[in-house]
Amino acid sequence: MALLALLFSILIAAIGAIGLVSPATLLHFVRRFQSSAGLYAAAGFRVRSGLALLFTTDRSRAPERVGKQWKTRIILIIEFSCNNLKS
C-alpha cells in the first residue's frame, strides 16, 4: 500500500509539474474529465489515492496527527454531502 501511495504522489507531482511547464497541455488533459464518465474517473482516482494514503498513515512520522486530520476530513465530507442533498 505504501508503494501505491508513493505512485499516486509521484503522479500528482508530475501533473503539477506539467502545469508549471506547459499550462496548455494541462488544460488539454483536464478537459478530458469534463464528461460524466471523466468526472467519475477523477472521483475514483481521488478516492483510491485518499484510501492509499489513509492506510499508510501508521508508517508516517506523526500517525496520530494524520489520523485526526482524516477523521476531520471524513466528517466534513459527510456534512458537505448531506448539505448538498438538502438543496
Backbone as a printed PyTorch tensor [residue, N CA C, xyz], in Angstrom:
tensor([[[  0.8230,  -1.1930,   0.0000],
         [  0.0000,   0.0000,   0.0000],
         [  0.8670,   1.2560,   0.0000]],

        [[  2.0200,   1.1640,   0.6520],
         [  2.9240,   2.3130,   0.6730],
         [  3.4400,   2.6060,  -0.7400]],

        [[  3.6880,   1.5590,  -1.5030],
         [  4.1410,   1.7510,  -2.8770],
         [  3.0550,   2.4240,  -3.7160]],

        [[  1.8150,   2.0130,  -3.5100],
         [  0.6940,   2.6160,  -4.2220],
         [  0.5530,   4.1010,  -3.8670]],

        [[  0.6900,   4.4260,  -2.5890],
         [  0.6250,   5.8190,  -2.1570],
         [  1.7670,   6.6250,  -2.7750]],

        [[  2.9460,   6.0260,  -2.8440],
         [  4.0810,   6.7040,  -3.4630],
         [  3.8300,   6.9470,  -4.9500]],

        [[  3.2770,   5.9660,  -5.6420],
         [  2.9960,   6.1240,  -7.0680],
         [  1.9450,   7.2060,  -7.3180]],

        [[  0.8920,   7.2380,  -6.4820],
         [ -0.1180,   8.2940,  -6.6020],
         [  0.5100,   9.6630,  -6.3630]],

        [[  1.3840,   9.7480,  -5.3750],
         [  2.0360,  11.0270,  -5.0680],
         [  2.9260,  11.4900,  -6.2170]],

        [[  3.6500,  10.5610,  -6.8090],
         [  4.5120,  10.9050,  -7.9490],
         [  3.6670,  11.3490,  -9.1370]],

        [[  2.5490,  10.6690,  -9.3710],
         [  1.6600,  11.0470, -10.4710],
         [  1.1000,  12.4530, -10.2680]],

        [[  0.6640,  12.7570,  -9.0670],
         [  0.1260,  14.0800,  -8.7800],
         [  1.2110,  15.1470,  -8.9270]],

        [[  2.4210,  14.8490,  -8.4630],
         [  3.5280,  15.7960,  -8.6110],
         [  3.8700,  16.0050, -10.0910]],

        [[  3.8130,  14.9520, -10.8870],
         [  4.1080,  15.0700, -12.3210],
         [  3.0510,  15.9280, -13.0200]],

        [[  1.7910,  15.7530, -12.6510],
         [  0.7360,  16.5780, -13.2450],
         [  0.9410,  18.0400, -12.8730]],

        [[  1.3220,  18.2990, -11.6270],
         [  1.6190,  19.6640, -11.2120],
         [  2.8020,  20.2520, -11.9680]],

        [[  3.8310,  19.4460, -12.2010],
         [  4.9980,  19.9190, -12.9530],
         [  4.6320,  20.2390, -14.3980]],

        [[  3.7800,  19.4260, -14.9940],
         [  3.3130,  19.7030, -16.3490],
         [  2.5600,  21.0220, -16.3830]],

        [[  1.7510,  21.2690, -15.3410],
         [  1.0140,  22.5270, -15.2690],
         [  1.9210,  23.7320, -15.1670]],

        [[  3.0650,  23.5750, -14.5050],
         [  4.0180,  24.6830, -14.4010],
         [  4.7600,  24.9190, -15.7120]],

        [[  5.1490,  23.8310, -16.3590],
         [  5.9410,  23.9360, -17.5820],
         [  5.0670,  24.2930, -18.7820]],

        [[  3.9250,  23.6290, -18.9070],
         [  3.0660,  23.8250, -20.0700],
         [  1.5980,  23.8530, -19.6440]],

        [[  1.0750,  25.0010, -19.2500],
         [ -0.3200,  25.0700, -18.8160],
         [ -1.3170,  24.6280, -19.8870]],

        [[ -1.0130,  24.8590, -21.1480],
         [ -1.9200,  24.4520, -22.2190],
         [ -2.0640,  22.9310, -22.2720]],

        [[ -0.9730,  22.2110, -22.0450],
         [ -1.0170,  20.7510, -22.0310],
         [ -1.8600,  20.2580, -20.8620]],

        [[ -1.6950,  20.8900, -19.7140],
         [ -2.5040,  20.5130, -18.5520],
         [ -3.9770,  20.7960, -18.8050]],

        [[ -4.2710,  21.9060, -19.4290],
         [ -5.6540,  22.2480, -19.7380],
         [ -6.2620,  21.2190, -20.6900]],

        [[ -5.4880,  20.8000, -21.6850],
         [ -5.9530,  19.7680, -22.6180],
         [ -6.2300,  18.4540, -21.8720]],

        [[ -5.3560,  18.1070, -20.9260],
         [ -5.5250,  16.8920, -20.1260],
         [ -6.7770,  16.9780, -19.2460]],

        [[ -6.9990,  18.1180, -18.6340],
         [ -8.1260,  18.2910, -17.7090],
         [ -9.4530,  18.2950, -18.4620]],

        [[ -9.4710,  18.7990, -19.6800],
         [-10.7170,  18.8490, -20.4500],
         [-11.2800,  17.4640, -20.7450]],

        [[-10.4610,  16.4380, -20.6520],
         [-10.9530,  15.0720, -20.8460],
         [-11.9240,  14.6620, -19.7380]],

        [[-11.8300,  15.3180, -18.5980],
         [-12.6540,  14.9500, -17.4520],
         [-13.9380,  15.7690, -17.3620]],

        [[-14.2940,  16.4970, -18.4110],
         [-15.4990,  17.3130, -18.3840],
         [-16.7670,  16.4990, -18.6230]],

        [[-16.6350,  15.2980, -19.0940],
         [-17.8120,  14.4560, -19.3010],
         [-18.2030,  13.7790, -17.9840]],

        [[-19.3470,  13.1510, -17.9740],
         [-19.8130,  12.4540, -16.7830],
         [-18.8780,  11.2890, -16.4320]],

        [[-18.4690,  10.5430, -17.4350],
         [-17.5610,   9.4160, -17.2020],
         [-16.2100,   9.9030, -16.6890]],

        [[-15.7420,  11.0180, -17.2290],
         [-14.4740,  11.5810, -16.7710],
         [-14.5450,  12.0480, -15.3330]],

        [[-15.6800,  12.6020, -14.9560],
         [-15.8620,  13.0470, -13.5790],
         [-15.8340,  11.8570, -12.6240]],

        [[-16.4920,  10.7660, -13.0030],
         [-16.4570,   9.5620, -12.1690],
         [-15.0430,   8.9830, -12.0970]],

        [[-14.3110,   9.0340, -13.1940],
         [-12.9390,   8.5330, -13.1950],
         [-12.0600,   9.3690, -12.2670]],

        [[-12.2140,  10.6820, -12.3280],
         [-11.4360,  11.5630, -11.4560],
         [-11.8080,  11.3420,  -9.9960]],

        [[-13.0930,  11.1630,  -9.7170],
         [-13.5300,  10.9030,  -8.3430],
         [-12.9900,   9.5670,  -7.8470]],

        [[-13.0060,   8.5680,  -8.7070],
         [-12.4600,   7.2700,  -8.3360],
         [-10.9720,   7.3380,  -8.0370]],

        [[-10.2430,   8.0970,  -8.8510],
         [ -8.8200,   8.2810,  -8.6080],
         [ -8.5910,   8.9660,  -7.2670]],

        [[ -9.3910,   9.9750,  -6.9860],
         [ -9.2220,  10.7120,  -5.7270],
         [ -9.5330,   9.8240,  -4.5230]],

        [[-10.5720,   9.0190,  -4.6180],
         [-10.9190,   8.1220,  -3.5150],
         [ -9.8210,   7.0780,  -3.3130]],

        [[ -9.3420,   6.4880,  -4.4080],
         [ -8.2890,   5.4740,  -4.2820],
         [ -7.0070,   6.0540,  -3.7170]],

        [[ -6.6230,   7.2350,  -4.1730],
         [ -5.3970,   7.8280,  -3.6470],
         [ -5.5770,   8.2120,  -2.1810]],

        [[ -6.7530,   8.6970,  -1.8160],
         [ -7.0040,   9.0270,  -0.4160],
         [ -6.9610,   7.8010,   0.4760]],

        [[ -7.5560,   6.6980,   0.0120],
         [ -7.5220,   5.4650,   0.8030],
         [ -6.1030,   4.9140,   0.9140]],

        [[ -5.3360,   5.0190,  -0.1540],
         [ -3.9500,   4.5530,  -0.0990],
         [ -3.1600,   5.3580,   0.9240]],

        [[ -3.3650,   6.6630,   0.9390],
         [ -2.6680,   7.4970,   1.9190],
         [ -3.1760,   7.2260,   3.3330]],

        [[ -4.4690,   6.9820,   3.4700],
         [ -5.0510,   6.7060,   4.7870],
         [ -4.4940,   5.4160,   5.3710]],

        [[ -4.3630,   4.3840,   4.5480],
         [ -3.8890,   3.1030,   5.0570],
         [ -2.3820,   3.0680,   5.2920]],

        [[ -1.6660,   4.0790,   4.8590],
         [ -0.2250,   4.1260,   5.1140],
         [  0.1250,   5.1120,   6.2190]],

        [[ -0.8580,   5.6380,   6.9410],
         [ -0.5730,   6.6210,   7.9900],
         [  0.2060,   6.0260,   9.1480]],

        [[  0.0710,   4.7280,   9.3880],
         [  0.7950,   4.1390,  10.5120],
         [  2.3030,   4.1670,  10.3010]],

        [[  2.7510,   4.3460,   9.0750],
         [  4.1790,   4.4280,   8.7830],
         [  4.6920,   5.8700,   8.7310]],

        [[  3.8020,   6.8310,   8.9360],
         [  4.2250,   8.2270,   8.8550],
         [  4.9480,   8.6360,  10.1360]],

        [[  5.5040,   9.8540,  10.1270],
         [  6.2340,  10.3470,  11.2970],
         [  5.3020,  10.7260,  12.4380]],

        [[  4.0770,  11.1020,  12.1170],
         [  3.1150,  11.5160,  13.1320],
         [  1.7550,  10.8730,  12.8430]],

        [[  1.6200,   9.5670,  13.1050],
         [  0.3740,   8.8930,  12.7400],
         [ -0.8510,   9.4170,  13.4890]],

        [[ -0.6690,   9.8920,  14.7330],
         [ -1.8180,  10.4100,  15.4850],
         [ -2.3740,  11.6610,  14.8220]],

        [[ -1.4760,  12.5370,  14.4060],
         [ -1.9000,  13.7940,  13.7770],
         [ -2.5900,  13.5270,  12.4470]],

        [[ -2.0130,  12.6330,  11.6610],
         [ -2.6080,  12.3080,  10.3680],
         [ -3.9690,  11.6480,  10.5620]],

        [[ -4.0970,  10.7720,  11.5580],
         [ -5.3680,  10.1290,  11.8370],
         [ -6.4420,  11.1290,  12.2190]],

        [[ -6.0700,  12.1320,  13.0210],
         [ -7.0280,  13.1680,  13.4020],
         [ -7.4510,  13.9880,  12.1870]],

        [[ -6.5100,  14.2810,  11.2910],
         [ -6.8380,  15.0360,  10.0840],
         [ -7.8270,  14.2570,   9.2240]],

        [[ -7.6340,  12.9510,   9.1030],
         [ -8.5310,  12.1460,   8.2840],
         [ -9.9170,  12.0770,   8.8880]],

        [[ -9.9860,  11.9550,  10.2140],
         [-11.2980,  11.9270,  10.8610],
         [-12.0370,  13.2340,  10.6200]],

        [[-11.3220,  14.3390,  10.7100],
         [-11.9340,  15.6450,  10.4600],
         [-12.3950,  15.7500,   9.0140]],

        [[-11.5870,  15.3020,   8.0910],
         [-11.9580,  15.3700,   6.6800],
         [-13.1760,  14.5110,   6.3730]],

        [[-13.2330,  13.3350,   6.9520],
         [-14.3790,  12.4580,   6.7070],
         [-15.6530,  13.0950,   7.2390]],

        [[-15.5770,  13.6920,   8.4180],
         [-16.7480,  14.3790,   8.9820],
         [-17.1720,  15.5210,   8.0700]],

        [[-16.2230,  16.3020,   7.5780],
         [-16.5500,  17.4190,   6.6950],
         [-17.1460,  16.9330,   5.3720]],

        [[-16.6400,  15.8440,   4.8440],
         [-17.1790,  15.3000,   3.5920],
         [-18.6240,  14.8500,   3.7870]],

        [[-18.8870,  14.1650,   4.9020],
         [-20.2570,  13.7190,   5.1760],
         [-21.1770,  14.9170,   5.3530]],

        [[-20.7060,  15.9260,   6.0940],
         [-21.5270,  17.1190,   6.3030],
         [-21.7960,  17.8410,   4.9880]],

        [[-20.7820,  17.9910,   4.1590],
         [-20.9410,  18.6630,   2.8750],
         [-21.9130,  17.8890,   1.9780]],

        [[-21.7950,  16.5520,   1.9840],
         [-22.6880,  15.7370,   1.1630],
         [-24.1230,  15.8490,   1.6250]],

        [[-24.3400,  15.8380,   2.9320],
         [-25.7040,  15.9690,   3.4490],
         [-26.2960,  17.3430,   3.1360]],

        [[-25.4860,  18.3820,   3.2190],
         [-25.9650,  19.7220,   2.8900],
         [-26.3220,  19.8360,   1.4140]],

        [[-25.5810,  19.1660,   0.5520],
         [-25.8790,  19.2100,  -0.8770],
         [-27.1310,  18.4130,  -1.2190]],

        [[-27.4330,  17.3890,  -0.4400],
         [-28.6400,  16.6100,  -0.6830],
         [-29.8880,  17.4180,  -0.3480]],

        [[-29.7790,  18.2940,   0.6340],
         [-30.9270,  19.1080,   1.0420],
         [-31.2840,  20.1470,  -0.0060]],

        [[-30.2850,  20.6790,  -0.7000],
         [-30.5570,  21.7530,  -1.6660],
         [-30.7910,  21.2690,  -3.0650]]])
